[in-house]
Amino acid sequence: MNIGVLGCGNVGAALIQLVGDSSDEIEKRTGLRLEVTRVAVRSLSKERDVELPAKVFTTDASEVVNDPAVDLVVEVIGGIEPARQLVLDSLAAGKPVVTANKELIANHGTELFAASDDAGVDLLFEAAVAGGVPFIRPLRESLVGEDVSRVMGIVNGTTNYILTKMTEEGWTYAEALAEAQSLGYAERDPTADVEGFEAGAKAAIIATIAFGKKVVAGDVSHEGIADISATDIAFANRLGYQIKLLGIAEQFDDESIAVRVHPAMVPDQHPLASVRESFNAIFLEGEAVGELMFFGRGAGGFPTASAVLGDTVDAAANLAKATHASLGSFSKAKIRPIDDLHYRYYLNLEVRDRPGVLAAVANLFGKHEVSIHSMEQDPLVADGSQDAQDAGLARLIFITHEAKESDVRATLHELRGLEAVNSIGSVLRVIENPD
Ligand SMILES: NC(=O)c1ccc[n+]([C@@H]2O[C@H](COP(=O)([O-])OP(=O)(O)OC[C@H]3O[C@@H](n4cnc5c(N)ncnc54)[C@H](OP(=O)(O)O)[C@@H]3O)[C@@H](O)[C@H]2O)c1
């Protein structure tokens, strides 16, 4: 089985090494011998940590796709174009495709799944959701009959690393981000990670496969972690929570689907609370199976290449049997807007420390039917706001009962106009413990 690999960067180079190292074992187990025979790159002069003859490399990716000797194509270039066209061309030529490209699957998945069905060959993308953590295959195969109600994932290792360091080392957001950048976890422009776009693409893929409806990256509402402060972390910890950036895909009784990415307070006892550093985890709730969690390395060349290799062996085996795994057809999901969702909320307000302020604030909550579960006033909070106290300010931390997002937004809107409110810090949704 000759493999053409598009891209020889972090993932491509690791995959080529893994194929070389494990082809004997794979042959023993499956009867299939895998060999990388063509590789497309941007530059032929770069040094690469792979043992392949120079003639295998080309800068023309379509040469790999169109090479009659290539049976199966692995796309690890990234981005939308030319990756999308190369994948379509490969499928049209009857060559199964394995990709790690979350951006491509999240934005053009259904077009590509249909092309794979038309051609009768596989399009597999395990590595596009949680790197080395197998989730798509269990979801498609082991859980195929399961009525999945909600999937919550820590699917961005960079932001989980930043939040872990803020929690455990007391670093500020800026310090933790700088360290993540120096370790290579975060890009120089960290927007895609810290604003939740990357996790949003993954959440869209998860929703599509979990609920069998077309959800694209643009359907996902996001909030990032840049506004999380040391005060929020300290309060969350004191109240028995960890702050995590979650991608959440949920299906309701009317079959509408909500997909969003936002920081959330996760109770210490929840399995997701213990996921530290750059690890990923996906927590699934289903009608029959109850709760399941998948945990591991969400990024890095070798963990990701491990998932790509698993897909490659699967696709090769299916090709040999002239069959393919179909996802079926997808109708457009009915997206429930975030405004219609209900949560408990954590709100952090800085107010003038004088009589009557608490009553005025509480009055606005009541006006919008947001019921307060608990409130703490703390002038000397963890971020050392002695200056704020000297200026006659106090911090009020509220946890609400379950409330509608639009009501909470209306409350916040009016609170901003209140003279006694100096500033509004983080607004975080509070996740419940599993049953
Ligand atoms: N890295 C991870 O931890 C990780 C985890 C999960 C998923 N992924 C996904 O895996 C994919 C690859 O990621 P990566 O980290 O391996 O990226 P990368 O290190 O930037 O590698 C990209 C490779 O593609 C080649 N390339 C780019 N444009 C090309 C073109 N037009 N024609 C031919 N070759 C081209 C580059 O060539 P040169 O080497 O000559 O520049 C490079 O070898 C992405 O979709 C990414 O989202 C990565």
The ligand as an SDF file (V2000), in Angstrom:
LIG
                    3D

 48 52  0  0  0  0  0  0  0  0999 V2000
    1.2190   19.9400   15.2300 N   0  0  0  0  0  0  0  0  0  0  0  0
    0.2790   19.4400   15.9720 C   0  0  0  0  0  0  0  0  0  0  0  0
    0.4660   19.1910   17.1650 O   0  0  0  0  0  0  0  0  0  0  0  0
   -1.0630   19.1090   15.3770 C   0  0  0  0  0  0  0  0  0  0  0  0
   -2.0580   18.5060   16.1730 C   0  0  0  0  0  0  0  0  0  0  0  0
   -3.2940   18.1840   15.6170 C   0  0  0  0  0  0  0  0  0  0  0  0
   -3.5310   18.4860   14.2780 C   0  0  0  0  0  0  0  0  0  0  0  0
   -2.5530   19.1130   13.5350 N   0  0  0  0  0  0  0  0  0  0  0  0
   -2.8620   19.4460   12.1550 C   0  0  0  0  0  0  0  0  0  0  0  0
   -1.9410   18.7640   11.2920 O   0  0  0  0  0  0  0  0  0  0  0  0
   -1.6960   19.5510   10.1350 C   0  0  0  0  0  0  0  0  0  0  0  0
   -0.1890   19.7450    9.9910 C   0  0  0  0  0  0  0  0  0  0  0  0
    0.3260   20.3940   11.1360 O   0  0  0  0  0  0  0  0  0  0  0  0
    1.9000   20.5460   11.3690 P   0  0  0  0  0  0  0  0  0  0  0  0
    2.0580   21.0410   12.7630 O   0  0  0  0  0  0  0  0  0  0  0  0
    2.6080   19.3030   10.9540 O   0  0  0  0  0  0  0  0  0  0  0  0
    2.2360   21.7290   10.3400 O   0  0  0  0  0  0  0  0  0  0  0  0
    3.6670   22.2170    9.8460 P   0  0  0  0  0  0  0  0  0  0  0  0
    4.7250   21.7480   10.7930 O   0  0  0  0  0  0  0  0  0  0  0  0
    3.5440   23.6510    9.5400 O   0  0  0  0  0  0  0  0  0  0  0  0
    3.8800   21.3910    8.4820 O   0  0  0  0  0  0  0  0  0  0  0  0
    3.2050   21.6930    7.2940 C   0  0  0  0  0  0  0  0  0  0  0  0
    3.9090   20.9800    6.1620 C   0  0  0  0  0  0  0  0  0  0  0  0
    3.1940   21.2050    4.9570 O   0  0  0  0  0  0  0  0  0  0  0  0
    4.1020   21.6320    3.9330 C   0  0  0  0  0  0  0  0  0  0  0  0
    3.3440   22.5000    3.0290 N   0  0  0  0  0  0  0  0  0  0  0  0
    2.6840   23.6450    3.3360 C   0  0  0  0  0  0  0  0  0  0  0  0
    2.0810   24.1320    2.2300 N   0  0  0  0  0  0  0  0  0  0  0  0
    2.3580   23.2710    1.2260 C   0  0  0  0  0  0  0  0  0  0  0  0
    1.9980   23.2200   -0.1550 C   0  0  0  0  0  0  0  0  0  0  0  0
    1.2440   24.1580   -0.7110 N   0  0  0  0  0  0  0  0  0  0  0  0
    2.4530   22.1730   -0.8870 N   0  0  0  0  0  0  0  0  0  0  0  0
    3.2240   21.2260   -0.3300 C   0  0  0  0  0  0  0  0  0  0  0  0
    3.5770   21.2100    0.9720 N   0  0  0  0  0  0  0  0  0  0  0  0
    3.1500   22.2370    1.7300 C   0  0  0  0  0  0  0  0  0  0  0  0
    5.2240   22.3260    4.6600 C   0  0  0  0  0  0  0  0  0  0  0  0
    6.3870   22.2920    3.8600 O   0  0  0  0  0  0  0  0  0  0  0  0
    7.8040   22.8760    4.3860 P   0  0  0  0  0  0  0  0  0  0  0  0
    8.2410   21.9260    5.4540 O   0  0  0  0  0  0  0  0  0  0  0  0
    8.6760   22.8380    3.1840 O   0  0  0  0  0  0  0  0  0  0  0  0
    7.5010   24.2480    4.8980 O   0  0  0  0  0  0  0  0  0  0  0  0
    5.3320   21.4580    5.9170 C   0  0  0  0  0  0  0  0  0  0  0  0
    6.1910   20.3530    5.6680 O   0  0  0  0  0  0  0  0  0  0  0  0
   -2.4980   20.8480   10.3330 C   0  0  0  0  0  0  0  0  0  0  0  0
   -3.7420   20.7270    9.6910 O   0  0  0  0  0  0  0  0  0  0  0  0
   -2.6870   20.9200   11.8370 C   0  0  0  0  0  0  0  0  0  0  0  0
   -3.8410   21.6520   12.2050 O   0  0  0  0  0  0  0  0  0  0  0  0
   -1.3390   19.4150   14.0450 C   0  0  0  0  0  0  0  0  0  0  0  0
  1  2  1  0
  2  3  2  0
  2  4  1  0
  4  5  1  0
  4 48  2  0
  5  6  2  0
  6  7  1  0
  7  8  2  0
  8  9  1  0
  8 48  1  0
  9 10  1  0
  9 46  1  0
 10 11  1  0
 11 12  1  0
 11 44  1  0
 12 13  1  0
 13 14  1  0
 14 15  2  0
 14 16  1  0
 14 17  1  0
 17 18  1  0
 18 19  2  0
 18 20  1  0
 18 21  1  0
 21 22  1  0
 22 23  1  0
 23 24  1  0
 23 42  1  0
 24 25  1  0
 25 26  1  0
 25 36  1  0
 26 27  1  0
 26 35  1  0
 27 28  2  0
 28 29  1  0
 29 30  1  0
 29 35  2  0
 30 31  1  0
 30 32  2  0
 32 33  1  0
 33 34  2  0
 34 35  1  0
 36 37  1  0
 36 42  1  0
 37 38  1  0
 38 39  2  0
 38 40  1  0
 38 41  1  0
 42 43  1  0
 44 45  1  0
 44 46  1  0
 46 47  1  0
M  CHG  2   8   1  16  -1
M  END
$$$$
